[in-house]
C-alpha cells in the first residue's frame, strides 16, 4: 500500500493534486492546516481514501484533533501536533500518545519542517509543508507499507522527486 502524507497545505492544493495524479496512491493522509484541502481531495478523488485531522488553523472543522487508523496491519497515530507540543524538529510528546494507543507510526505536521525520528520503537514522521516550507523545500511523505511493515519511506518535493533532509535549507 502506498500512502501520500501531506500537511500544512494552507489552501495551495495544486501540488497535492499533481502528486496524487502522478503517484496514484492507495490512500492520502492530510495532517491539518487546511482541512478544507483534504475535503477537496475527497471530492476530486472519490476512489482514494483520505484520512485527515484538523490543525490549529482549521476553524470550524468537524475533523478530529487526532485519529488512530490501522492500515496494512500497522496502527497510525495522526495529529497536527500543536496540541502535543511539537516545535521545529522536535516531535514533542507524540511518542507517548502513539504508545498509549498502541501505534507503531506517528504522523504530525504544524512545524513545516520535514523530519523522521524513532522514539520508543515508534517511527515519527513530519512530511513538512507542501506549500510553506521552513526548510527551503516544499515536501510531502510517501510511505509504502505491507504486511505490518514499512517497506519504504521517502520525502518528496512537489515534482515527486526524492529529497534528502540533510540537504534542505535550515
Buried (B, 14 or more C-beta within 10 A) or exposed (E): BBBBBBBBBBEBBEBBBEBBEEBEBBBBBBBBBBBBBBBBBBEBBEEBBBBBBBBBBBEEBEBEBBBBBEBBEBBBBBBBBBBBEBEEBBBBBBBEBBBEEEBBBBBBBBBBBBBBBEBEEBBBBBBBBBBEBBBEBBBBBBBBBEEEEBEEBBBBBBEBEEBEBEEBEE
